[in-house]
Amino acid sequence: MNGQVTGVNYKKNIVEFNGQDNLPFDFLVIATGSKAAIPNITGVDNHGIFVLKNLEDAINIKKYIKEKNCRNVLIIGAGFIALEMSEALHAAGIKTTIVHRGSLPANRWDPELSRLMLEELQSHDVKFVTHAETSALEKQGNTFKAITNQGTWDADMIIVAVGVRPEIELAQYIGLKIGATGAIAVNHFQQTSKENIFAAGDCCESFHRVTRRWVNIPLGDIANKQGRVTGFNIGGKQTKFEGIVGAQSFRLFGLECAATGIDEKEATENGYNPVSILTWGNALAKTMGQKKIGLKMIADKSSGKFLGAQAVGEAGVIGRINVLSVALWSGLNIDDIGYMDLAYSCLLYTSDAADEEDSVDLGGRRII
């Protein structure tokens, strides 16, 4: 049915549509997703300034580039979408500038890993402007001027990529409980505060198995699993969604970038005493060529509980983070990870008698 929902009459179990017949329901699923965050910048609503949230946005961006023959694009933000867009624009032969209020791309990653991302951007002629707060976007004919505290930047088109927010307007209209994250509160069966209304995807919360708290992490694979759990429960097969560990990844030109679990700041906020190491090495055996990779691991110093990992490199990143995500899911500690039975070679080797010169201390445990 192609129609816009204008409201829900919960007492009568009816979904109300704009200009169309209403529909009754026994169960209602809210999967409204998320919406692009729009910063409070003068001129941000001008034609030629885009967000990238869905297929329609992508089609409009591509159409505008072709119609206006855009050769110079400015991106506000330095998260996943901004970085992936810089690669796509570079591939199309378009000069790209990223303006970011921080100092490094992908804030969640360790500064050393983020610096490798920055080097990759710069090696592909993507200009990265740091500590830039954008105050206004001025349109002059078919071009724009982005006014920041770091100067003024010209562009044929601007893409705003500063994150997303859960779309909860309908949930608020119904009176559903909204969690502390600003997303719809659900239980492990995807039920909302009203028993016959379920929620799944970016609009709702997920249980984080490391922090033991409810979070909102808008990723497609999480939405997929929550949707399956919702369908099972509505269909009569009681199924519990056991939660997430926050695994995520993206590619940036010749780099793989991935992370799972939590970082030191989140660990401290959740009552842990975090300690971490970041090691650099080769993703492949030396006889197979040199592929640089950096891997960071975070653990609780007192208990040895594994808390999270981040990696950036030319190869081997996704496989390592996937293994460590399974370790997080299973509740393994650092010692357990060191003895996992992996094909060909161990991810890590731990030993109390490790050579001091070739090892790093992680909460009293030697990692070599």
C-alpha positions in Angstrom: 0.0 0.0 0.0 1.4 3.3 -1.1 0.3 5.9 1.5 1.5 8.2 4.3 0.7 7.2 7.8 -0.8 10.2 9.6 -1.5 8.6 13.0 -2.4 5.5 14.9 -5.6 5.0 17.0 -4.3 2.5 19.5 -7.6 2.1 21.3 -9.2 0.9 18.1 -6.1 -0.7 16.7 -6.3 1.3 13.5 -3.6 2.9 11.3 -4.7 6.2 9.8 -3.6 7.2 6.3 -3.7 10.5 4.6 -6.6 10.6 2.1 -7.0 6.8 2.1 -9.0 4.1 4.0 -7.7 3.3 7.4 -6.3 -0.2 8.2 -7.0 -2.3 11.3 -4.2 -4.3 12.9 -3.6 -7.0 15.4 0.1 -6.3 15.6 1.9 -3.2 14.5 5.6 -3.0 13.5 7.3 0.4 13.5 10.4 0.3 11.3 10.7 4.0 10.5 14.5 3.9 10.5 16.6 7.0 10.9 16.9 10.4 9.3 19.9 12.5 8.4 21.0 14.9 11.1 20.8 18.5 9.8 23.1 21.0 11.5 21.9 24.5 12.4 23.8 26.2 9.6 22.4 29.2 7.7 21.6 28.3 4.1 21.7 24.5 4.7 18.3 24.1 3.0 19.5 25.6 -0.4 19.1 23.5 -3.5 22.4 21.9 -4.3 23.1 20.9 -0.7 22.4 17.2 0.0 22.4 14.6 2.6 23.0 10.9 1.8 20.6 8.7 3.6 18.8 6.6 1.0 18.7 5.6 -2.7 16.7 8.6 -3.6 19.3 10.9 -2.1 22.0 9.1 -4.1 20.0 9.4 -7.3 19.5 13.1 -6.7 23.2 13.7 -6.0 24.2 11.8 -9.2 21.7 13.8 -11.2 22.8 17.1 -9.8 26.5 16.4 -10.5 25.6 15.6 -14.1 23.3 18.5 -14.7 25.6 21.1 -13.1 28.8 19.5 -14.3 30.1 19.6 -10.7 33.9 19.5 -10.5 34.4 20.6 -6.9 32.4 19.1 -4.0 32.6 20.0 -0.3 31.6 17.5 2.4 30.7 18.6 5.9 31.6 15.8 8.4 34.2 13.0 8.6 32.3 9.8 9.5 31.6 6.7 7.4 29.4 8.4 4.9 31.7 11.3 4.4 34.8 9.1 3.9 33.0 6.7 1.5 31.6 9.6 -0.5 35.1 11.1 -0.8 36.3 7.9 -2.5 33.3 7.8 -4.8 33.7 11.4 -5.9 37.5 10.9 -6.4 36.7 8.0 -8.6 34.5 10.3 -10.7 37.3 12.8 -11.1 35.8 15.4 -8.8 37.9 17.5 -6.5 36.8 16.9 -2.9 37.2 18.8 0.3 36.2 17.6 3.8 35.6 20.1 6.5 35.5 18.6 10.0 35.2 20.2 13.4 37.6 17.6 14.9 41.3 16.9 14.0 41.1 13.5 12.5 38.5 11.4 10.5 36.4 8.6 12.1 36.5 9.9 15.7 35.8 6.5 17.2 39.1 5.1 16.1 42.4 5.5 17.9 44.2 8.6 16.8 47.1 6.5 15.3 44.6 4.6 13.2 42.7 7.7 12.2 46.0 9.3 11.1 46.5 6.4 8.7 43.0 7.1 7.3 44.0 10.8 6.9 47.2 9.9 5.1 45.1 7.7 2.7 42.7 10.6 2.0 45.6 13.0 1.4 47.4 10.5 -0.9 44.3 10.6 -3.1 44.2 14.4 -3.2 41.2 14.8 -0.8 41.7 18.0 1.2 40.9 17.6 4.9 40.2 20.8 6.8 40.4 20.4 10.6 38.8 22.2 13.5 36.3 23.8 11.0 33.0 25.0 12.4 30.7 25.9 9.5 28.5 28.9 10.2 26.9 29.6 6.8 26.4 28.2 3.3 25.9 30.9 0.7 24.6 30.1 -2.8 25.9 32.3 -5.6 24.3 31.2 -8.9 25.3 27.6 -9.4 28.1 27.6 -6.8 28.4 27.8 -3.1 30.6 29.4 -0.4 31.0 27.5 2.9 32.0 30.0 5.6 33.9 28.5 8.4 36.2 29.6 11.2 39.1 28.2 9.2 38.3 30.2 6.0 35.8 30.2 3.1 35.6 27.3 0.7 34.1 27.3 -2.8 32.1 24.3 -4.1 29.8 23.3 -6.9 27.8 21.1 -4.5 27.8 20.4 -0.8 27.1 17.1 1.0 26.2 17.3 4.7 27.2 14.0 6.5 27.1 14.6 10.2 25.3 11.5 11.3 21.7 10.3 11.7 18.9 10.4 14.3 16.2 7.8 15.0 12.9 8.6 13.4 10.5 8.4 16.3 7.7 10.9 15.4 5.1 8.2 15.0 6.2 6.4 18.1 5.8 9.6 20.1 2.4 10.1 18.6 1.3 6.7 19.8 2.8 7.3 23.2 5.5 4.7 23.1 8.3 4.8 25.6 11.5 6.5 24.2 14.7 5.3 25.7 17.6 7.4 27.0 19.3 7.2 23.6 16.4 9.0 22.0 15.3 5.8 20.2 12.2 3.6 20.8 12.6 1.4 23.9 12.1 -2.3 23.3 12.6 -5.5 25.1 14.6 -8.6 23.9 11.6 -9.7 21.9 11.4 -6.3 20.0 8.2 -5.4 21.9 7.7 -1.7 22.7 5.9 -0.4 25.8 2.7 -1.5 24.2 2.5 -5.3 24.0 1.2 -5.6 20.4 3.4 -2.9 18.9 6.9 -4.0 17.9 9.9 -1.9 16.6 12.9 -2.9 14.6 15.9 -1.2 13.0 17.5 2.2 13.3 14.4 3.7 15.1 14.8 1.5 18.2 17.4 0.5 20.8 19.5 -2.7 21.0 21.0 -4.4 24.1 24.8 -4.1 24.1 26.4 -7.2 25.4 29.6 -5.5 26.6 28.2 -2.5 28.4 25.0 -4.3 29.4 23.1 -1.2 28.5 20.6 -0.3 25.8 22.1 1.6 22.9 21.1 2.9 19.5 23.6 1.8 16.7 22.0 2.4 13.3 23.4 -0.5 11.2 21.7 -2.5 8.5 22.7 -6.0 9.8 21.3 -5.1 13.3 18.0 -4.0 11.6 17.9 -7.2 9.6 18.2 -9.4 12.7 15.7 -7.4 14.7 13.3 -7.7 11.8 13.6 -11.5 11.8 13.1 -11.6 15.5 10.0 -9.4 15.2 8.6 -11.7 12.5 9.1 -14.8 14.5 7.5 -13.4 17.6 4.4 -12.1 15.7 4.2 -15.5 14.0 4.1 -17.4 17.3 7.7 -18.6 17.5 9.1 -16.9 20.6 12.5 -15.7 19.7 14.9 -13.5 21.8 17.3 -11.0 20.3 20.4 -11.5 22.4 21.9 -8.1 21.6 24.9 -6.7 19.8 28.6 -5.9 20.3 28.7 -3.0 17.8 30.8 -4.5 15.0 31.2 -2.2 12.0 33.4 -1.7 9.0 34.0 0.4 5.9 36.6 0.7 3.1 38.6 3.9 2.4 40.4 3.7 -0.9 43.1 1.0 -0.3 42.3 0.6 3.5 40.0 -1.7 5.4 38.7 -0.1 8.6 36.8 -2.0 11.2 35.9 -1.9 14.9 33.9 -3.9 17.5 33.0 -3.4 21.1 33.7 -0.2 23.0 36.7 2.2 23.3 38.4 3.5 26.5 36.0 6.4 27.0 32.9 4.2 26.8 34.6 1.6 29.0 35.3 4.2 31.7 31.7 5.5 31.5 30.5 1.9 32.1 32.6 1.3 35.2 35.6 -0.6 33.7 39.2 0.3 34.2 40.4 0.1 30.6 43.9 -0.6 29.4 44.8 -1.0 25.7 47.6 -1.8 23.2 48.0 -0.8 19.6 50.4 -3.0 17.5 51.5 -2.6 13.9 52.5 -5.4 11.8 52.1 -7.3 8.5 48.7 -8.8 7.6 50.4 -11.6 5.6 53.3 -13.8 5.9 56.5 -12.0 4.7 56.9 -14.4 1.8 53.5 -13.3 0.5 54.2 -9.6 0.5 53.9 -6.7 2.9 50.4 -5.5 3.9 50.6 -3.0 6.8 47.9 -3.4 9.5 47.4 -1.8 12.9 45.3 -3.6 15.6 44.2 -2.1 18.9 42.7 -4.2 21.7 41.0 -2.9 24.8 40.5 -4.8 28.0 39.5 -4.3 31.7 42.8 -4.2 33.7 41.5 -5.9 36.8 39.6 -8.8 35.3 41.1 -9.2 31.9 37.7 -9.0 30.3 38.0 -8.2 26.6 36.1 -5.0 25.8 36.8 -4.0 22.2 39.1 -3.8 19.2 39.8 -1.5 16.3 41.9 -2.1 13.1 43.0 -0.3 10.0 45.2 -1.8 7.3 45.7 -2.8 3.7 44.4 -6.3 4.2 43.2 -8.7 6.9 41.3 -6.2 9.0 37.7 -7.6 8.5 38.7 -11.1 9.3 40.5 -10.2 12.5 37.7 -7.9 13.7 35.1 -10.6 12.9 37.0 -13.1 15.1 37.2 -10.6 17.9 33.5 -9.8 17.6 32.8 -13.5 18.2 35.1 -13.4 21.2 33.2 -10.4 22.5 29.8 -12.1 21.9 31.0 -15.1 23.8 32.4 -13.1 26.7 36.0 -14.3 26.3 38.8 -12.6 28.2 42.2 -11.7 26.9 43.8 -15.0 27.9 41.0 -17.0 26.2 41.6 -15.1 23.0 45.3 -15.9 23.0 44.5 -19.6 22.9 41.7 -19.7 20.3 42.1 -22.4 17.7 42.4 -20.5 14.4 43.3 -21.8 11.0 47.0 -21.4 10.0 48.1 -19.0 12.7 47.0 -17.5 16.0 45.5 -14.0 16.1 47.5 -13.3 19.3 49.8 -15.2 21.5 49.8 -14.6 25.3 52.4 -15.8 27.7 53.5 -14.8 31.2 57.0 -15.6 30.2 57.0 -13.6 27.0 60.2 -11.8 26.0 60.0 -8.2 27.3 61.6 -6.8 24.2 58.9 -8.3 21.9 55.8 -7.9 24.0 53.4 -5.3 25.4 51.7 -5.3 28.7 47.9 -5.4 28.7 46.7 -5.4 32.3 49.4 -7.7 33.6 49.1 -10.1 30.6 51.9 -10.2 28.0 50.9 -9.9 24.3 53.5 -10.7 21.7 
